Every structure is written in structure tokens, then in C-alpha cells.
């Protein structure tokens, strides 16, 4: 991808958040009037342990250039070990993505507390920068209109 196209590229990133930690951190960022890239789409889960590999693959298949999964701090999960289970799923999924030729850096897992609004902004901003460097997951020329209809899905 040439430099001009890289600068024009706006990454589409889905952030799957535990409603008891990361979602509250995102809310705190808003309360503090901290800004992060507009193309970040936040989806709340009752527990991040409910996130399955298929959710992440579905997001990537339907136009996301990257997916972040954010759960509670270790040993702070309201449902015992939701973050630990999902962290293992992410490690497994990243291995599979690498094997099929998709950069594993497009998927990240982070532990975050509800009072870490500034950290939330730092993490999503850094992910945006990383995905911008990687470029779009799929070239727009190779995707049909239905497949690239990201805005209607998220």
C-alpha cells in the first residue's frame, strides 16, 4: 500500500468489552472528555468470558480490520474466570489466524479496570495506529458490497 493510501485508510476496529470493567472504562473516558478514533465500535458483553472465537471471526469477516477484547483485571472477574478463559481463546485464535496468513496483531486481549479510562484510550489509540500500519484486512476491490457492508452491521 502506498503512503498516500495508508494515510487515507481509516481502520475499523471492534472493541468487545466486559460491561463490568472495560465498558465502564470507556464510559469514564467519555466522562473525562478524552477522545479516541471515531471508527472504534464498542460492544458490551455481560462477561468477557461469553466472547467466543466465532464473534471475532464474524467481525473480521464482516469488515473489521481489527478486534480488541477487553476484560476485567486478572482475579477480578465477577464471574470467577471469564477473562482467563477468553484470554486462552484469543491465544488459540491468534495462532490460527497466523497459520492462514492473517496478521495475529489484528486481534488483542487486554485486562482493564473500570477506573482506567485513560488507559482505555491509550490502548484503542495504539491499536488504531497498529492497524493503520498493517493496512486494511481485505482489499476493497476483492470484496462484494454485501461483504463490506460494515457500517450497517456495527
C-alpha positions as CSV (number, residue, x, y, z in Angstrom):
1,X,0.0,0.0,0.0
2,X,1.5,3.4,-0.9
3,X,2.0,6.1,1.6
4,X,-1.0,8.2,0.4
5,X,-3.4,5.3,0.7
6,X,-2.1,4.4,4.1
7,X,-2.7,8.0,5.3
8,X,-6.3,7.9,3.9
9,X,-7.0,4.5,5.5
10,X,-9.3,4.7,8.5
11,X,-9.2,1.3,10.4
12,X,-12.4,-0.2,11.5
13,X,-11.9,-1.7,15.0
14,X,-14.4,-3.6,17.1
15,X,-13.8,-3.5,20.9
16,X,-15.6,-6.3,22.8
17,X,-15.9,-5.1,26.4
18,X,-16.9,-6.6,29.7
19,X,-19.7,-4.5,30.9
20,X,-18.3,-4.6,34.5
21,X,-14.8,-3.3,33.6
22,X,-13.7,-2.2,30.1
23,X,-17.2,-0.8,29.1
24,X,-17.1,1.3,32.3
25,X,-13.6,2.4,31.5
26,X,-14.8,3.5,28.0
27,X,-17.6,5.4,29.8
28,X,-15.2,7.0,32.1
29,X,-13.1,8.1,29.1
30,X,-16.2,9.8,27.8
31,X,-16.9,11.5,31.1
32,X,-13.3,12.8,31.2
33,X,-13.9,14.0,27.6
34,X,-11.0,12.0,26.3
35,X,-11.1,11.3,22.6
36,X,-10.2,8.3,20.7
37,X,-10.6,7.4,17.0
38,X,-14.2,7.7,15.8
39,X,-14.0,4.4,13.9
40,X,-13.8,2.4,17.1
41,X,-17.0,0.5,17.7
42,X,-17.6,-0.7,21.3
43,X,-19.8,-3.8,22.0
44,X,-20.6,-4.7,25.6
45,X,-20.8,-8.3,26.9
46,X,-22.2,-9.2,30.4
47,X,-18.9,-11.1,30.9
48,X,-16.0,-11.2,28.5
49,X,-16.0,-15.0,29.1
50,X,-19.0,-15.1,26.8
51,X,-16.9,-14.0,23.9
52,X,-16.2,-16.9,21.5
53,X,-13.8,-17.2,18.6
54,X,-16.7,-17.0,16.2
55,X,-17.6,-13.5,17.4
56,X,-14.2,-12.3,16.5
57,X,-14.1,-14.1,13.2
58,X,-17.5,-12.8,12.3
59,X,-16.3,-9.2,13.0
60,X,-13.2,-9.7,10.8
61,X,-15.3,-11.4,8.1
62,X,-17.7,-8.5,8.0
63,X,-15.4,-5.6,7.6
64,X,-13.4,-5.1,10.8
65,X,-9.7,-4.5,10.3
66,X,-9.0,-5.4,13.9
67,X,-10.7,-6.7,17.1
68,X,-9.8,-5.9,20.7
69,X,-11.2,-7.9,23.6
70,X,-11.1,-6.2,27.0
71,X,-11.9,-8.0,30.2
72,X,-11.5,-7.4,34.0
73,X,-8.2,-7.3,35.7
74,X,-6.8,-10.7,36.5
75,X,-8.5,-12.3,39.6
76,X,-11.2,-9.5,39.5
77,X,-13.8,-11.2,37.3
78,X,-17.3,-11.1,38.8
79,X,-17.9,-14.5,37.2
80,X,-14.7,-16.1,38.5
81,X,-12.5,-16.6,35.5
82,X,-14.2,-15.1,32.4
83,X,-11.1,-13.1,31.4
84,X,-8.8,-16.1,31.8
85,X,-11.0,-18.4,29.6
86,X,-11.2,-15.8,26.9
87,X,-7.5,-15.0,27.1
88,X,-6.9,-18.7,26.2
89,X,-9.3,-18.5,23.3
90,X,-7.6,-15.4,22.0
91,X,-4.1,-17.1,22.1
92,X,-5.6,-20.1,20.2
93,X,-7.3,-17.8,17.6
94,X,-4.2,-15.7,17.0
95,X,-2.3,-19.0,16.3
96,X,-4.9,-20.0,13.7
97,X,-5.0,-16.5,12.1
98,X,-1.2,-16.6,11.7
99,X,-1.5,-20.1,10.1
100,X,-4.0,-18.8,7.5
101,X,-2.0,-15.7,6.6
102,X,-3.8,-13.1,8.7
103,X,-1.6,-11.0,11.0
104,X,-2.3,-12.0,14.6
105,X,-1.7,-8.4,15.7
106,X,-5.2,-7.7,14.4
107,X,-6.6,-9.3,17.5
108,X,-5.7,-8.2,21.0
109,X,-6.7,-9.0,24.6
110,X,-6.3,-6.6,27.5
111,X,-7.2,-6.6,31.1
112,X,-8.6,-3.3,32.3
113,X,-10.4,-1.9,35.4
114,X,-13.5,0.3,35.4
115,X,-11.5,3.3,36.6
116,X,-8.9,3.1,33.8
117,X,-10.5,5.5,31.3
118,X,-7.1,7.0,30.3
119,X,-5.7,3.5,29.8
120,X,-8.7,2.5,27.6
121,X,-8.0,5.5,25.3
122,X,-4.3,4.7,25.2
123,X,-5.0,1.0,24.2
124,X,-7.5,1.8,21.5
125,X,-5.4,4.6,20.1
126,X,-2.4,2.3,19.9
127,X,-4.4,-0.4,18.3
128,X,-5.7,2.1,15.7
129,X,-2.1,3.1,15.0
130,X,-1.0,-0.6,14.6
131,X,-3.9,-1.5,12.3
132,X,-3.3,1.7,10.2
133,X,0.3,0.4,9.7
134,X,-0.9,-3.0,8.7
135,X,-3.5,-1.6,6.3
136,X,-7.0,-3.0,5.5
137,X,-7.6,-6.6,6.3
138,X,-9.2,-7.1,2.8
139,X,-8.6,-5.0,-0.2
140,X,-11.9,-3.3,-1.1
141,X,-11.6,-4.4,-4.7
142,X,-11.8,-8.0,-3.7
143,X,-15.0,-7.7,-1.5
144,X,-18.5,-7.6,-2.7
145,X,-20.8,-4.8,-1.5
146,X,-22.7,-7.2,0.8
147,X,-19.5,-8.4,2.4
148,X,-18.1,-4.9,3.0
149,X,-21.3,-3.5,4.5
150,X,-19.6,-2.9,7.8
151,X,-21.5,0.2,8.8
152,X,-24.9,-1.5,8.7
153,X,-23.6,-4.4,10.8
154,X,-21.9,-2.5,13.6
